[in-house]
Amino acid sequence: MKLKLDQFSSKFCSNTKIEKNTNNDKISHIRDEISYLFEINGIKEYAYYQDHDDDYIYFDIWSGVDQNYTFWKVSYSYNGTKVSIPEVEATQVVRTTEWKDLVEDIPVDKASIIDLIEKTVKGIFKKEMPIIKQFNDEEMISVEPLFSIVGVTDAHGDAATAEATNQLIQEFNKAVDEGYMQAGLFHKHLTKSYYYKKAWMVEEDAMYGDSLVKAGTPLVELQFTNDKAWELKKANKFMPPSIGAQGSVEEI
């Protein structure tokens, strides 16, 4: 599988002149440059910015062959106002996460050993399960439920399909990248106390704080911008976000 640069995509190249350059300006220029710059397996797809360093831009893009998002990197240069990408092809990469073992002090007696065996056999021992960090205190990022779990009925007896949820996530991420998804508080007040980052769907059961998050749960990262709002979020004064999504109901 090859990811090639679409040589005809030039309308997203930025010629904007700015007087003061910040890291957010750079990220904005990167997003503009890569948004519709690539095609995968002959189909032009929207590229979602993930990260960058001095040498590479990291992004993901929908692969129809894999029916999933795949991660890539491409080299670039930046002169303070314009991002240039000299390479024709990007390189596929794997996003890695550091995991740490959960260390538990278990008394060495017969009852504890039997309990340990039962937990291991049932597959519910927490250190065997992936962990989703609810709060990143250093970077002031929280992870929140975005929508209902795929296939699980709500109080009205309705449930969302995987196809509809994936479409919601793609449209949400596009709105975030293009600056249309405005953060708000209490369904009334627009705010700059936080902003939305990328949403994704949990692929396997994982621990989220002290709770179990089931596969098929859509989650989203919220980036907080001031200490007061961050402390209120950690104190559960702010509920998970409501994005005002609309949909249609199909009788089954």
Summary of the structure (lengths in Angstrom):
residues: 252
radius of gyration: 21.3
end to end distance: 38.0
largest distance: 72.0
contacts: 595
relative contact order: 0.11
helix: 21%
strand: 29%
